Amino acid sequence: MDSGCTICVCACRTYDRINPGTNAAITQFTNYKHQFIQKTVADNKISIDDASDKDADVLFAEIEKLFKI
């Protein structure tokens, strides 16, 4: 964080399996706005690859919004 970063992206599992986990650690970065995006869970109607593709599109769209003037 000392590198002058203004945006920090963490793509991780849906929930922390062991406390405190990745999601809990994210909230420790108090100088950043936190935004959690709901993950698509694959089931019989959608494959894991399709779910990952959909989630990647959502994530990159949110990042793109940060750079629009």
Gaussian input, Z-matrix of N, CA and C with variables (Angstrom, degrees):
# hf/3-21g

backbone

0 1
 N
 C     1     B1
 C     2     B2     1     A1
 N     3     B3     2     A2     1     D1
 C     4     B4     3     A3     2     D2
 C     5     B5     4     A4     3     D3
 N     6     B6     5     A5     4     D4
 C     7     B7     6     A6     5     D5
 C     8     B8     7     A7     6     D6
 N     9     B9     8     A8     7     D7
 C    10    B10     9     A9     8     D8
 C    11    B11    10    A10     9     D9
 N    12    B12    11    A11    10    D10
 C    13    B13    12    A12    11    D11
 C    14    B14    13    A13    12    D12
 N    15    B15    14    A14    13    D13
 C    16    B16    15    A15    14    D14
 C    17    B17    16    A16    15    D15
 N    18    B18    17    A17    16    D16
 C    19    B19    18    A18    17    D17
 C    20    B20    19    A19    18    D18
 N    21    B21    20    A20    19    D19
 C    22    B22    21    A21    20    D20
 C    23    B23    22    A22    21    D21
 N    24    B24    23    A23    22    D22
 C    25    B25    24    A24    23    D23
 C    26    B26    25    A25    24    D24
 N    27    B27    26    A26    25    D25
 C    28    B28    27    A27    26    D26
 C    29    B29    28    A28    27    D27
 N    30    B30    29    A29    28    D28
 C    31    B31    30    A30    29    D29
 C    32    B32    31    A31    30    D30
 N    33    B33    32    A32    31    D31
 C    34    B34    33    A33    32    D32
 C    35    B35    34    A34    33    D33
 N    36    B36    35    A35    34    D34
 C    37    B37    36    A36    35    D35
 C    38    B38    37    A37    36    D36
 N    39    B39    38    A38    37    D37
 C    40    B40    39    A39    38    D38
 C    41    B41    40    A40    39    D39
 N    42    B42    41    A41    40    D40
 C    43    B43    42    A42    41    D41
 C    44    B44    43    A43    42    D42
 N    45    B45    44    A44    43    D43
 C    46    B46    45    A45    44    D44
 C    47    B47    46    A46    45    D45
 N    48    B48    47    A47    46    D46
 C    49    B49    48    A48    47    D47
 C    50    B50    49    A49    48    D48
 N    51    B51    50    A50    49    D49
 C    52    B52    51    A51    50    D50
 C    53    B53    52    A52    51    D51
 N    54    B54    53    A53    52    D52
 C    55    B55    54    A54    53    D53
 C    56    B56    55    A55    54    D54
 N    57    B57    56    A56    55    D55
 C    58    B58    57    A57    56    D56
 C    59    B59    58    A58    57    D57
 N    60    B60    59    A59    58    D58
 C    61    B61    60    A60    59    D59
 C    62    B62    61    A61    60    D60
 N    63    B63    62    A62    61    D61
 C    64    B64    63    A63    62    D62
 C    65    B65    64    A64    63    D63
 N    66    B66    65    A65    64    D64
 C    67    B67    66    A66    65    D65
 C    68    B68    67    A67    66    D66
 N    69    B69    68    A68    67    D67
 C    70    B70    69    A69    68    D68
 C    71    B71    70    A70    69    D69
 N    72    B72    71    A71    70    D70
 C    73    B73    72    A72    71    D71
 C    74    B74    73    A73    72    D72
 N    75    B75    74    A74    73    D73
 C    76    B76    75    A75    74    D74
 C    77    B77    76    A76    75    D75
 N    78    B78    77    A77    76    D76
 C    79    B79    78    A78    77    D77
 C    80    B80    79    A79    78    D78
 N    81    B81    80    A80    79    D79
 C    82    B82    81    A81    80    D80
 C    83    B83    82    A82    81    D81
 N    84    B84    83    A83    82    D82
 C    85    B85    84    A84    83    D83
 C    86    B86    85    A85    84    D84
 N    87    B87    86    A86    85    D85
 C    88    B88    87    A87    86    D86
 C    89    B89    88    A88    87    D87
 N    90    B90    89    A89    88    D88
 C    91    B91    90    A90    89    D89
 C    92    B92    91    A91    90    D90
 N    93    B93    92    A92    91    D91
 C    94    B94    93    A93    92    D92
 C    95    B95    94    A94    93    D93
 N    96    B96    95    A95    94    D94
 C    97    B97    96    A96    95    D95
 C    98    B98    97    A97    96    D96
 N    99    B99    98    A98    97    D97
 C   100   B100    99    A99    98    D98
 C   101   B101   100   A100    99    D99
 N   102   B102   101   A101   100   D100
 C   103   B103   102   A102   101   D101
 C   104   B104   103   A103   102   D102
 N   105   B105   104   A104   103   D103
 C   106   B106   105   A105   104   D104
 C   107   B107   106   A106   105   D105
 N   108   B108   107   A107   106   D106
 C   109   B109   108   A108   107   D107
 C   110   B110   109   A109   108   D108
 N   111   B111   110   A110   109   D109
 C   112   B112   111   A111   110   D110
 C   113   B113   112   A112   111   D111
 N   114   B114   113   A113   112   D112
 C   115   B115   114   A114   113   D113
 C   116   B116   115   A115   114   D114
 N   117   B117   116   A116   115   D115
 C   118   B118   117   A117   116   D116
 C   119   B119   118   A118   117   D117
 N   120   B120   119   A119   118   D118
 C   121   B121   120   A120   119   D119
 C   122   B122   121   A121   120   D120
 N   123   B123   122   A122   121   D121
 C   124   B124   123   A123   122   D122
 C   125   B125   124   A124   123   D123
 N   126   B126   125   A125   124   D124
 C   127   B127   126   A126   125   D125
 C   128   B128   127   A127   126   D126
 N   129   B129   128   A128   127   D127
 C   130   B130   129   A129   128   D128
 C   131   B131   130   A130   129   D129
 N   132   B132   131   A131   130   D130
 C   133   B133   132   A132   131   D131
 C   134   B134   133   A133   132   D132
 N   135   B135   134   A134   133   D133
 C   136   B136   135   A135   134   D134
 C   137   B137   136   A136   135   D135
 N   138   B138   137   A137   136   D136
 C   139   B139   138   A138   137   D137
 C   140   B140   139   A139   138   D138
 N   141   B141   140   A140   139   D139
 C   142   B142   141   A141   140   D140
 C   143   B143   142   A142   141   D141
 N   144   B144   143   A143   142   D142
 C   145   B145   144   A144   143   D143
 C   146   B146   145   A145   144   D144
 N   147   B147   146   A146   145   D145
 C   148   B148   147   A147   146   D146
 C   149   B149   148   A148   147   D147
 N   150   B150   149   A149   148   D148
 C   151   B151   150   A150   149   D149
 C   152   B152   151   A151   150   D150
 N   153   B153   152   A152   151   D151
 C   154   B154   153   A153   152   D152
 C   155   B155   154   A154   153   D153
 N   156   B156   155   A155   154   D154
 C   157   B157   156   A156   155   D155
 C   158   B158   157   A157   156   D156
 N   159   B159   158   A158   157   D157
 C   160   B160   159   A159   158   D158
 C   161   B161   160   A160   159   D159
 N   162   B162   161   A161   160   D160
 C   163   B163   162   A162   161   D161
 C   164   B164   163   A163   162   D162
 N   165   B165   164   A164   163   D163
 C   166   B166   165   A165   164   D164
 C   167   B167   166   A166   165   D165
 N   168   B168   167   A167   166   D166
 C   169   B169   168   A168   167   D167
 C   170   B170   169   A169   168   D168
 N   171   B171   170   A170   169   D169
 C   172   B172   171   A171   170   D170
 C   173   B173   172   A172   171   D171
 N   174   B174   173   A173   172   D172
 C   175   B175   174   A174   173   D173
 C   176   B176   175   A175   174   D174
 N   177   B177   176   A176   175   D175
 C   178   B178   177   A177   176   D176
 C   179   B179   178   A178   177   D177
 N   180   B180   179   A179   178   D178
 C   181   B181   180   A180   179   D179
 C   182   B182   181   A181   180   D180
 N   183   B183   182   A182   181   D181
 C   184   B184   183   A183   182   D182
 C   185   B185   184   A184   183   D183
 N   186   B186   185   A185   184   D184
 C   187   B187   186   A186   185   D185
 C   188   B188   187   A187   186   D186
 N   189   B189   188   A188   187   D187
 C   190   B190   189   A189   188   D188
 C   191   B191   190   A190   189   D189
 N   192   B192   191   A191   190   D190
 C   193   B193   192   A192   191   D191
 C   194   B194   193   A193   192   D192
 N   195   B195   194   A194   193   D193
 C   196   B196   195   A195   194   D194
 C   197   B197   196   A196   195   D195
 N   198   B198   197   A197   196   D196
 C   199   B199   198   A198   197   D197
 C   200   B200   199   A199   198   D198
 N   201   B201   200   A200   199   D199
 C   202   B202   201   A201   200   D200
 C   203   B203   202   A202   201   D201
 N   204   B204   203   A203   202   D202
 C   205   B205   204   A204   203   D203
 C   206   B206   205   A205   204   D204

   B1=1.4445
   B2=1.5209
   B3=1.3052
   B4=1.4515
   B5=1.5235
   B6=1.3180
   B7=1.4551
   B8=1.5154
   B9=1.3074
   B10=1.4574
   B11=1.5175
   B12=1.3189
   B13=1.4597
   B14=1.5245
   B15=1.3172
   B16=1.4580
   B17=1.5219
   B18=1.3304
   B19=1.4602
   B20=1.5264
   B21=1.3042
   B22=1.4591
   B23=1.5261
   B24=1.3239
   B25=1.4602
   B26=1.5158
   B27=1.3076
   B28=1.4600
   B29=1.5230
   B30=1.3078
   B31=1.4640
   B32=1.5197
   B33=1.3172
   B34=1.4657
   B35=1.5194
   B36=1.2973
   B37=1.4680
   B38=1.5236
   B39=1.2989
   B40=1.4558
   B41=1.5270
   B42=1.3418
   B43=1.4709
   B44=1.5218
   B45=1.3031
   B46=1.4633
   B47=1.5178
   B48=1.3171
   B49=1.4707
   B50=1.5243
   B51=1.3313
   B52=1.4613
   B53=1.5286
   B54=1.3069
   B55=1.4703
   B56=1.5116
   B57=1.3000
   B58=1.4657
   B59=1.5277
   B60=1.2814
   B61=1.4669
   B62=1.5140
   B63=1.3149
   B64=1.4669
   B65=1.5172
   B66=1.3309
   B67=1.4683
   B68=1.5206
   B69=1.3204
   B70=1.4610
   B71=1.5248
   B72=1.3284
   B73=1.4614
   B74=1.5310
   B75=1.3173
   B76=1.4687
   B77=1.5211
   B78=1.3098
   B79=1.4655
   B80=1.5252
   B81=1.3204
   B82=1.4610
   B83=1.5309
   B84=1.3295
   B85=1.4551
   B86=1.5269
   B87=1.3179
   B88=1.4614
   B89=1.5199
   B90=1.3206
   B91=1.4670
   B92=1.5267
   B93=1.3164
   B94=1.4597
   B95=1.5193
   B96=1.3375
   B97=1.4560
   B98=1.5300
   B99=1.3060
   B100=1.4564
   B101=1.5159
   B102=1.3054
   B103=1.4616
   B104=1.5234
   B105=1.3108
   B106=1.4534
   B107=1.5232
   B108=1.3192
   B109=1.4654
   B110=1.5214
   B111=1.3148
   B112=1.4610
   B113=1.5226
   B114=1.3077
   B115=1.4565
   B116=1.5268
   B117=1.3347
   B118=1.4537
   B119=1.5264
   B120=1.3077
   B121=1.4625
   B122=1.5226
   B123=1.3262
   B124=1.4636
   B125=1.5286
   B126=1.3245
   B127=1.4591
   B128=1.5256
   B129=1.2875
   B130=1.4597
   B131=1.5259
   B132=1.3344
   B133=1.4629
   B134=1.5235
   B135=1.3165
   B136=1.4624
   B137=1.5287
   B138=1.3220
   B139=1.4606
   B140=1.5232
   B141=1.3078
   B142=1.4735
   B143=1.5238
   B144=1.3410
   B145=1.4701
   B146=1.5221
   B147=1.3369
   B148=1.4678
   B149=1.5228
   B150=1.3235
   B151=1.4637
   B152=1.5216
   B153=1.3203
   B154=1.4685
   B155=1.5195
   B156=1.3336
   B157=1.4638
   B158=1.5215
   B159=1.3319
   B160=1.4694
   B161=1.5254
   B162=1.3276
   B163=1.4630
   B164=1.5220
   B165=1.3363
   B166=1.4658
   B167=1.5245
   B168=1.3350
   B169=1.4688
   B170=1.5215
   B171=1.3317
   B172=1.4635
   B173=1.5242
   B174=1.3320
   B175=1.4634
   B176=1.5215
   B177=1.3350
   B178=1.4588
   B179=1.5264
   B180=1.3094
   B181=1.4762
   B182=1.5294
   B183=1.3288
   B184=1.4686
   B185=1.5269
   B186=1.3188
   B187=1.4700
   B188=1.5214
   B189=1.3304
   B190=1.4634
   B191=1.5169
   B192=1.3185
   B193=1.4758
   B194=1.5209
   B195=1.3131
   B196=1.4701
   B197=1.5273
   B198=1.3264
   B199=1.4610
   B200=1.5182
   B201=1.3084
   B202=1.4767
   B203=1.5232
   B204=1.2986
   B205=1.4669
   B206=1.5153
   A1=111.22
   A2=116.83
   A3=119.85
   A4=112.43
   A5=117.58
   A6=121.91
   A7=113.09
   A8=118.47
   A9=121.80
   A10=113.46
   A11=117.57
   A12=121.21
   A13=109.95
   A14=115.59
   A15=119.00
   A16=111.43
   A17=117.31
   A18=121.67
   A19=108.00
   A20=115.53
   A21=121.56
   A22=107.34
   A23=117.40
   A24=121.85
   A25=108.56
   A26=116.04
   A27=121.48
   A28=107.60
   A29=116.96
   A30=121.23
   A31=107.16
   A32=116.07
   A33=119.70
   A34=110.30
   A35=114.75
   A36=121.06
   A37=111.48
   A38=114.43
   A39=122.02
   A40=113.15
   A41=116.83
   A42=120.08
   A43=108.83
   A44=115.72
   A45=120.95
   A46=109.40
   A47=115.94
   A48=119.81
   A49=110.99
   A50=116.44
   A51=121.97
   A52=107.18
   A53=117.90
   A54=120.50
   A55=110.67
   A56=120.86
   A57=123.73
   A58=109.53
   A59=116.99
   A60=122.20
   A61=111.90
   A62=114.34
   A63=121.21
   A64=112.20
   A65=116.62
   A66=119.71
   A67=111.74
   A68=117.19
   A69=120.71
   A70=110.62
   A71=116.35
   A72=120.54
   A73=111.59
   A74=116.65
   A75=120.84
   A76=110.69
   A77=117.13
   A78=120.28
   A79=112.80
   A80=117.44
   A81=121.04
   A82=112.12
   A83=117.74
   A84=121.66
   A85=107.80
   A86=115.38
   A87=120.93
   A88=114.07
   A89=118.90
   A90=121.14
   A91=112.36
   A92=117.09
   A93=121.85
   A94=110.05
   A95=115.42
   A96=121.12
   A97=106.21
   A98=117.26
   A99=121.32
   A100=110.04
   A101=115.05
   A102=120.19
   A103=107.68
   A104=116.20
   A105=121.13
   A106=107.90
   A107=116.63
   A108=122.14
   A109=108.18
   A110=116.08
   A111=121.37
   A112=110.18
   A113=116.58
   A114=122.89
   A115=109.89
   A116=116.23
   A117=121.11
   A118=108.43
   A119=116.70
   A120=121.10
   A121=108.02
   A122=115.77
   A123=120.30
   A124=109.82
   A125=114.90
   A126=120.25
   A127=107.67
   A128=117.88
   A129=121.13
   A130=112.63
   A131=116.94
   A132=120.65
   A133=112.80
   A134=117.93
   A135=120.65
   A136=108.42
   A137=115.47
   A138=118.85
   A139=110.79
   A140=116.05
   A141=120.89
   A142=110.42
   A143=117.58
   A144=120.47
   A145=111.28
   A146=117.16
   A147=120.63
   A148=111.01
   A149=116.38
   A150=120.53
   A151=110.29
   A152=116.92
   A153=120.90
   A154=111.35
   A155=117.26
   A156=120.92
   A157=111.00
   A158=116.42
   A159=120.90
   A160=110.33
   A161=116.06
   A162=120.00
   A163=111.66
   A164=117.57
   A165=120.84
   A166=109.82
   A167=117.53
   A168=120.97
   A169=110.86
   A170=117.09
   A171=121.47
   A172=110.28
   A173=116.61
   A174=121.33
   A175=111.31
   A176=117.28
   A177=119.81
   A178=112.15
   A179=117.95
   A180=120.58
   A181=110.24
   A182=117.13
   A183=120.66
   A184=111.05
   A185=117.24
   A186=120.88
   A187=110.06
   A188=117.44
   A189=121.83
   A190=111.52
   A191=117.67
   A192=121.77
   A193=111.30
   A194=117.04
   A195=120.90
   A196=112.00
   A197=117.36
   A198=121.23
   A199=113.30
   A200=117.72
   A201=121.06
   A202=108.85
   A203=115.17
   A204=120.76
   A205=109.63
   D1=-15.56
   D2=178.64
   D3=-78.30
   D4=-1.37
   D5=-177.07
   D6=-83.48
   D7=3.31
   D8=-179.53
   D9=82.97
   D10=21.99
   D11=179.03
   D12=-67.78
   D13=142.17
   D14=176.05
   D15=-111.11
   D16=-16.63
   D17=-179.89
   D18=-130.76
   D19=133.52
   D20=177.58
   D21=-125.93
   D22=122.73
   D23=-179.46
   D24=-114.49
   D25=130.44
   D26=176.84
   D27=-128.49
   D28=113.01
   D29=175.90
   D30=-101.95
   D31=113.32
   D32=-174.40
   D33=-141.27
   D34=-177.07
   D35=-177.77
   D36=-61.43
   D37=167.25
   D38=-176.04
   D39=-63.33
   D40=-36.19
   D41=-177.65
   D42=-148.25
   D43=162.17
   D44=176.96
   D45=-77.79
   D46=124.37
   D47=179.17
   D48=-82.58
   D49=-27.53
   D50=177.77
   D51=-131.18
   D52=130.20
   D53=179.66
   D54=-88.94
   D55=144.63
   D56=-16.04
   D57=-78.26
   D58=140.93
   D59=-177.27
   D60=-115.00
   D61=-160.66
   D62=-176.57
   D63=-58.10
   D64=-47.96
   D65=-178.89
   D66=-62.36
   D67=-38.68
   D68=177.30
   D69=-65.75
   D70=-37.53
   D71=-179.81
   D72=-65.38
   D73=-33.91
   D74=-179.52
   D75=-57.78
   D76=-40.97
   D77=-177.28
   D78=-69.95
   D79=-11.68
   D80=177.41
   D81=-74.49
   D82=-15.81
   D83=176.56
   D84=-84.54
   D85=84.25
   D86=-170.64
   D87=-74.67
   D88=-16.38
   D89=179.95
   D90=-87.85
   D91=7.62
   D92=-178.08
   D93=-118.49
   D94=150.23
   D95=171.39
   D96=-81.13
   D97=131.38
   D98=-179.40
   D99=-98.49
   D100=135.76
   D101=175.12
   D102=-138.52
   D103=117.25
   D104=178.24
   D105=-101.84
   D106=131.38
   D107=-178.71
   D108=-107.99
   D109=129.59
   D110=-179.67
   D111=-61.78
   D112=129.73
   D113=-179.91
   D114=-85.88
   D115=141.34
   D116=174.35
   D117=-78.41
   D118=129.44
   D119=177.74
   D120=-101.38
   D121=121.33
   D122=-178.78
   D123=-67.75
   D124=140.10
   D125=174.32
   D126=-138.81
   D127=-156.78
   D128=-177.66
   D129=-65.81
   D130=-25.56
   D131=-175.88
   D132=-87.68
   D133=-18.43
   D134=-175.85
   D135=-140.27
   D136=134.49
   D137=-178.80
   D138=-79.94
   D139=163.60
   D140=178.68
   D141=-60.16
   D142=-42.62
   D143=179.04
   D144=-62.81
   D145=-42.31
   D146=178.41
   D147=-63.96
   D148=-39.86
   D149=178.73
   D150=-64.44
   D151=-43.12
   D152=179.21
   D153=-64.66
   D154=-41.52
   D155=177.64
   D156=-61.47
   D157=-44.14
   D158=179.99
   D159=-62.25
   D160=-45.96
   D161=-179.07
   D162=-65.08
   D163=-37.46
   D164=177.94
   D165=-63.27
   D166=-41.73
   D167=178.30
   D168=-60.47
   D169=-43.36
   D170=179.93
   D171=-64.60
   D172=-45.40
   D173=-178.82
   D174=-61.39
   D175=-47.84
   D176=-179.07
   D177=-68.30
   D178=-31.70
   D179=175.71
   D180=-64.50
   D181=-40.33
   D182=177.62
   D183=-65.69
   D184=-41.05
   D185=177.76
   D186=-64.82
   D187=-42.34
   D188=178.62
   D189=-57.97
   D190=-39.14
   D191=179.86
   D192=-58.63
   D193=-31.55
   D194=-178.44
   D195=-68.07
   D196=-21.72
   D197=-176.04
   D198=-105.17
   D199=-0.78
   D200=178.23
   D201=-77.38
   D202=137.43
   D203=179.79
   D204=-104.68

